[in-house]
């Protein structure tokens, strides 16, 4: 079965973050992605869903995770 891929902008919209945050999270290994053709990055939908689920504890959201990351 083919895996659903999202454009960087689509993943950013789903997670309510910037495109640059998506690129950084891919580089850090928080999101799984692949390059298509001459280098267009696509993010695996399952990876986005996983990220949301991993960071949803007691009402915590991805936005709170971003704040925690920015404080480092």
C-alpha positions as CSV (number, residue, x, y, z in Angstrom):
1,X,0.0,0.0,0.0
2,X,1.3,3.5,-0.8
3,X,2.0,5.8,2.1
4,X,0.3,9.2,2.1
5,X,2.7,12.1,1.6
6,X,2.2,15.7,2.5
7,X,4.0,18.7,1.0
8,X,6.0,20.7,3.6
9,X,3.4,23.5,3.5
10,X,0.5,21.0,4.1
11,X,2.3,19.4,7.1
12,X,3.0,22.9,8.5
13,X,-0.7,23.8,8.2
14,X,-1.8,20.6,9.9
15,X,0.6,21.2,12.8
16,X,0.1,25.0,12.9
17,X,3.8,25.7,12.5
18,X,6.0,27.3,9.9
19,X,7.5,25.5,7.0
20,X,11.0,26.1,8.5
21,X,9.9,24.3,11.6
22,X,8.9,21.3,9.5
23,X,12.3,21.3,7.8
24,X,14.0,21.5,11.2
25,X,11.9,18.7,12.6
26,X,12.8,16.5,9.7
27,X,16.5,17.3,10.2
28,X,16.2,16.5,13.9
29,X,14.4,13.2,13.2
30,X,11.0,14.2,14.7
31,X,9.3,13.8,11.4
32,X,9.9,11.3,8.7
33,X,10.2,12.5,5.1
34,X,11.5,11.6,1.7
35,X,12.8,13.5,-1.3
36,X,11.0,13.2,-4.6
37,X,12.4,13.9,-8.0
38,X,15.1,16.6,-7.9
39,X,14.8,17.1,-4.1
40,X,11.2,18.1,-3.3
41,X,10.6,17.1,0.3
42,X,7.5,15.2,1.2
43,X,6.5,14.4,4.8
44,X,4.9,11.1,5.7
45,X,1.3,11.6,6.9
46,X,1.8,8.9,9.5
47,X,4.8,10.7,10.9
48,X,2.7,13.9,11.4
49,X,0.0,11.9,13.1
50,X,2.5,10.2,15.3
51,X,4.1,13.5,16.3
52,X,0.7,14.8,17.4
53,X,-0.1,11.7,19.4
54,X,3.3,11.6,21.1
55,X,2.8,15.1,22.3
56,X,-0.8,15.0,23.3
57,X,-0.7,14.3,27.0
58,X,-3.2,15.9,29.5
59,X,-4.3,18.5,26.9
60,X,-0.8,19.3,25.8
61,X,-0.5,20.1,22.1
62,X,2.2,20.5,19.5
63,X,2.1,24.3,20.2
64,X,3.2,23.6,23.8
65,X,6.0,21.3,22.5
66,X,7.2,24.2,20.3
67,X,7.3,26.5,23.3
68,X,9.3,23.9,25.3
69,X,11.7,23.5,22.4
70,X,12.2,27.2,22.0
71,X,13.1,27.6,25.7
72,X,16.2,25.3,25.4
